[in-house]
Amino acid sequence: MMALFDSHCHVDEPKFDDDREDVLTRMAEAGVTRYAVIGSDMATSRHSADFAAAHPGCYAAIGIHPHEAKGFVEDDLQRLADWSKEEKVVAIGEIGLDYYYDLSPRETQMTVCEAQMELAWELSLPVVIHEREAHEDGLRIISDFPDVTGVFHCFSGSWEIAKEYLKLGYFISFAGPVTFKKAPKLQEAAVNVPLDRILIETDSPYLSPEPVRGRRNEPTNVRYVAEKIAALREIPLEAFAQITMQNALNAYSIKE
């Protein structure tokens, strides 16, 4: 069976509480054999680490999302450092900047992002980056940490922007929006990102791809993302699945 890696999802969170076991069964039946659950604050980070430890094929990222940066305290860094030593914790994230919603002050977002980038550098861990309408500040921050790489998750920019991140050693991850009919710039990026630097994800329960748009998303739907990009690039789906599986293992430094 073709194996897929959903490089970014939130299947451990409450929106799946009512039917999580059914979701996990559907994932297995669809060949989603590996997946990463991603923290967004201290509570969800702790939960993601615990969830990963209890589920085969699951890995965790821990960190403070820009929306939650306003709640950051200095002690959080030491707690994240301690949790990072756990076997299934593979990255610091999701971290970054979000100037679209501005749920935390921008200066606070930058300070918390920089602190977590420094933590990732100290721990020799990759990062999972969330960036929305904050390209200039985001690029400046990650450029200040040239020894840190990771994943730009749910990439929504142009090929020109993707090239800047690729130069810094990052992987580019595409989610449901790449399947949308009115996404020519995003699809152009998906065609041009080098095959050894491309990832696929769902960001479930958000951003359901076509043809399930409008419903709650789940990791099973990562196949639709893979199918769309494979078709755009005119390569066999099975080959693309294998490529993105290996890329995710590489991005998160997961040993087979």
C-alpha positions in Angstrom: 0.0 0.0 0.0 1.1 3.6 -0.7 2.3 5.3 2.5 1.7 9.0 3.2 3.1 11.3 5.9 0.8 14.2 7.0 3.6 16.5 8.2 1.3 18.8 10.1 -2.1 18.1 11.8 -4.0 18.6 15.0 -5.8 15.3 15.3 -5.0 15.3 19.0 -7.1 18.3 19.7 -10.7 18.5 21.0 -12.4 18.8 17.6 -11.6 15.1 17.2 -12.7 14.0 20.7 -16.0 12.5 19.6 -14.6 10.2 16.9 -10.8 10.2 17.1 -10.6 6.4 17.0 -12.6 6.3 13.8 -10.4 9.0 12.3 -7.3 7.0 13.2 -8.8 3.9 11.6 -9.6 5.8 8.4 -6.0 7.2 8.3 -4.6 3.7 8.6 -6.9 2.4 5.8 -5.9 5.3 3.6 -2.1 4.6 4.1 -1.4 7.6 6.3 1.2 5.7 8.3 3.0 8.7 9.8 1.9 12.1 11.0 3.0 15.0 13.1 0.8 16.6 15.7 1.7 20.2 16.4 1.5 22.3 19.6 0.3 25.9 19.7 0.8 26.8 23.4 2.1 25.1 26.5 -1.0 23.0 27.1 -1.4 21.7 23.6 2.4 21.1 23.3 2.3 18.9 26.4 -0.7 17.1 25.0 0.9 16.7 21.6 4.0 15.1 23.1 1.9 12.7 25.2 -0.3 11.8 22.2 2.7 11.1 20.0 4.3 8.9 22.7 1.1 6.8 22.8 0.5 6.4 19.1 2.7 4.5 16.6 3.8 6.6 13.6 3.0 9.8 15.4 5.5 12.6 16.2 5.2 15.9 18.0 6.3 19.5 17.7 6.1 21.7 20.7 6.0 25.5 20.8 4.1 28.7 21.1 2.0 29.9 18.1 2.1 33.7 17.4 -1.6 33.8 18.4 -0.6 32.6 21.9 2.6 34.7 22.2 0.9 37.2 24.5 0.7 34.4 27.2 4.4 33.6 27.0 6.5 33.6 30.2 10.3 33.0 30.5 9.8 29.7 32.3 8.1 28.3 29.2 11.5 28.0 27.4 12.9 25.7 30.1 9.8 23.5 30.0 10.0 23.2 26.3 13.7 22.3 26.5 12.8 19.6 29.0 10.0 18.2 26.9 12.2 18.3 23.8 14.2 15.4 25.2 11.3 13.0 24.9 11.8 10.5 22.1 8.8 11.4 19.9 9.3 15.2 20.1 11.0 16.2 16.8 10.6 20.0 16.4 9.9 23.3 18.0 6.6 24.6 16.6 4.5 25.9 15.5 6.1 29.3 15.9 6.3 32.4 13.8 4.3 35.6 13.0 0.7 36.3 12.1 -0.1 39.8 11.1 -3.4 38.9 9.6 -5.3 38.2 12.9 -2.8 40.1 15.2 -4.1 38.2 18.2 -0.9 39.0 20.0 1.0 42.4 19.7 3.5 42.3 16.8 6.5 43.1 19.0 5.5 40.3 21.3 5.2 37.9 18.4 8.6 38.8 17.2 10.2 38.5 20.7 8.6 35.1 21.3 9.5 33.8 17.9 13.1 34.9 18.3 13.3 33.2 21.7 12.1 29.9 20.3 14.4 30.1 17.3 17.3 30.5 19.7 16.0 27.6 21.7 15.8 25.4 18.5 19.4 26.4 17.8 20.5 25.5 21.3 18.7 22.1 21.0 19.7 21.4 17.4 16.1 20.9 16.5 14.2 22.0 13.4 11.3 24.5 13.6 7.8 24.5 12.2 7.0 28.0 11.0 3.6 29.7 10.8 3.8 33.0 8.8 0.9 35.0 7.6 1.2 38.5 6.1 4.5 39.0 8.0 7.0 38.0 5.3 9.5 40.8 5.8 9.8 40.4 9.6 9.7 36.6 9.4 12.4 36.4 6.9 14.6 38.8 9.0 14.2 36.6 12.1 14.9 33.3 10.4 17.9 34.8 8.6 19.3 35.7 12.0 19.5 31.9 12.7 21.3 30.4 9.7 22.0 27.1 11.5 18.3 26.5 12.2 16.1 25.0 9.4 12.7 23.3 9.4 9.4 23.5 7.7 7.3 26.4 6.4 3.9 24.9 7.1 0.8 25.5 5.0 2.7 27.6 2.6 0.5 30.3 1.0 2.9 32.5 -0.9 4.3 32.8 -4.4 7.2 30.9 -6.0 9.4 34.0 -5.5 8.8 33.9 -1.7 9.4 30.1 -1.6 12.8 30.6 -3.2 13.8 32.8 -0.3 13.0 30.2 2.2 14.6 27.4 0.2 17.9 29.4 0.1 17.8 29.3 3.9 17.5 25.5 3.9 13.8 25.2 4.7 11.3 22.6 3.5 8.0 23.9 2.0 4.8 22.2 3.0 1.6 22.5 1.1 -1.9 22.0 2.5 -5.5 22.0 1.2 -5.4 25.4 -0.5 -3.1 24.1 -3.2 -6.1 22.1 -4.5 -8.4 25.1 -4.8 -9.4 26.2 -8.2 -8.3 29.8 -7.7 -4.8 29.2 -6.5 -2.5 29.7 -9.5 0.4 31.3 -7.6 0.4 28.6 -5.0 0.2 25.9 -7.6 3.1 27.5 -9.5 5.2 27.2 -6.3 4.1 23.6 -5.8 5.4 22.8 -9.3 8.7 24.5 -8.8 9.8 23.6 -5.3 12.6 21.0 -5.7 11.4 17.5 -5.1 13.7 17.0 -2.2 12.3 20.0 -0.3 8.5 19.6 -0.7 6.1 18.3 2.0 2.4 17.7 2.2 0.0 18.3 5.2 -3.6 18.8 6.1 -3.4 21.2 9.1 -6.5 19.3 10.0 -9.2 20.1 11.3 -8.7 23.2 9.1 -8.3 23.9 5.4 -10.1 20.9 3.9 -9.0 20.3 0.3 -11.1 19.8 -2.7 -13.4 17.8 -3.0 -14.2 17.8 0.7 -13.9 21.6 1.2 -16.3 22.9 3.8 -16.2 19.9 6.0 -13.9 19.2 9.0 -10.5 18.2 7.7 -8.7 15.1 8.8 -5.3 13.5 8.0 -6.9 11.0 5.6 -7.4 13.9 3.2 -3.6 14.5 2.8 -4.0 12.1 -0.2 -5.9 14.9 -2.1 -3.0 17.2 -1.6 -0.6 14.6 -2.9 -2.8 13.8 -5.9 -3.1 17.5 -6.9 0.6 18.2 -6.7 1.6 14.9 -8.4 -0.8 15.8 -11.2 0.5 19.3 -11.5 4.1 17.9 -11.7 3.1 15.1 -14.0 4.7 12.4 -11.8 3.1 9.2 -10.5 1.2 9.5 -7.2 3.0 6.6 -5.7 6.4 8.1 -6.5 5.4 11.5 -5.1 4.1 9.9 -1.9 7.4 8.1 -1.4 9.3 11.4 -2.0 7.3 13.4 0.5 7.5 10.6 3.0 11.3 10.6 2.9 11.3 14.4 2.9 9.3 14.5 6.1 11.6 12.0 7.7 14.5 14.2 6.7 12.9 17.5 7.8 12.2 16.1 11.3 15.4 14.0 11.5 13.4 10.9 12.1 15.4 7.7 11.8 13.7 4.7 10.2 
